[in-house]
């Protein structure tokens, strides 16, 4: 049980970045982060605050409200990293 519990704890605390992006390309970075945060159980306020923190952290604040499909590949990876840090 000890090893299994530690493994579960690590899984809860770490983010995951898939090889291929898993977001809705029709969405904006801001809306996608907020949506994912709500899926993690965050309140609307907490989701909004965390989203703004992450957009600033990864340098996407100026692209927060454009459709993901229009982002460069590098900015999509930045969004992936923000998603991994969301929780």
C-alpha positions as CSV (number, residue, x, y, z in Angstrom):
1,X,0.0,0.0,0.0
2,X,2.8,2.5,0.8
3,X,4.4,2.4,-2.7
4,X,1.0,2.5,-4.4
5,X,-0.1,5.5,-2.2
6,X,3.1,7.4,-3.1
7,X,2.6,6.7,-6.8
8,X,-1.0,8.0,-6.6
9,X,0.2,11.1,-4.8
10,X,2.8,11.8,-7.4
11,X,0.3,11.4,-10.2
12,X,-2.1,13.9,-8.5
13,X,0.7,16.5,-8.0
14,X,2.3,16.4,-11.4
15,X,1.1,17.6,-14.7
16,X,1.1,15.8,-18.0
17,X,2.0,17.0,-21.4
18,X,0.9,14.7,-24.2
19,X,3.0,14.4,-27.4
20,X,0.0,15.8,-29.4
21,X,-2.1,18.7,-28.1
22,X,-5.4,17.7,-26.8
23,X,-7.3,21.0,-26.8
24,X,-10.2,22.4,-28.8
25,X,-8.6,24.4,-31.6
26,X,-11.8,26.5,-32.0
27,X,-11.4,27.8,-28.4
28,X,-9.1,30.5,-27.1
29,X,-6.3,29.8,-24.7
30,X,-8.2,31.6,-21.9
31,X,-11.4,29.7,-22.5
32,X,-9.7,26.3,-22.8
33,X,-7.7,26.9,-19.6
34,X,-10.8,27.9,-17.7
35,X,-12.8,24.9,-19.0
36,X,-10.0,22.5,-18.0
37,X,-9.7,24.1,-14.6
38,X,-13.5,23.6,-14.0
39,X,-13.0,20.0,-15.0
40,X,-10.4,19.7,-12.2
41,X,-13.1,21.0,-9.8
42,X,-12.0,24.6,-9.4
43,X,-14.6,27.2,-8.7
44,X,-15.2,29.8,-11.4
45,X,-13.2,32.4,-9.4
46,X,-10.2,30.0,-8.8
47,X,-10.3,28.9,-12.4
48,X,-10.2,32.5,-13.6
49,X,-7.4,33.5,-11.3
50,X,-5.3,30.4,-12.1
51,X,-5.9,30.9,-15.9
52,X,-4.6,34.5,-15.7
53,X,-1.5,33.4,-13.7
54,X,-0.7,30.7,-16.2
55,X,-1.2,32.9,-19.3
56,X,1.3,35.4,-17.8
57,X,3.7,32.6,-16.7
58,X,3.9,31.1,-20.2
59,X,3.8,34.4,-22.1
60,X,0.4,34.0,-23.7
61,X,-1.3,37.0,-22.2
62,X,-1.4,38.9,-25.5
63,X,-2.8,35.9,-27.3
64,X,-5.3,34.8,-24.6
65,X,-8.4,35.6,-26.7
66,X,-7.4,34.4,-30.1
67,X,-8.5,31.1,-31.4
68,X,-5.9,28.3,-30.7
69,X,-6.0,27.3,-34.4
70,X,-4.3,30.7,-35.2
71,X,-1.4,30.2,-32.7
72,X,2.1,29.3,-33.8
73,X,3.4,25.8,-33.0
74,X,5.5,27.3,-30.2
75,X,2.6,29.1,-28.6
76,X,0.6,25.9,-28.8
77,X,3.3,24.2,-26.8
78,X,3.2,27.1,-24.3
79,X,-0.5,26.4,-23.9
80,X,0.3,22.7,-23.4
81,X,2.7,23.6,-20.6
82,X,0.1,25.9,-19.0
83,X,-2.4,23.0,-19.1
84,X,0.1,20.7,-17.4
85,X,0.5,23.3,-14.6
86,X,-3.2,24.0,-14.2
87,X,-4.0,21.9,-11.2
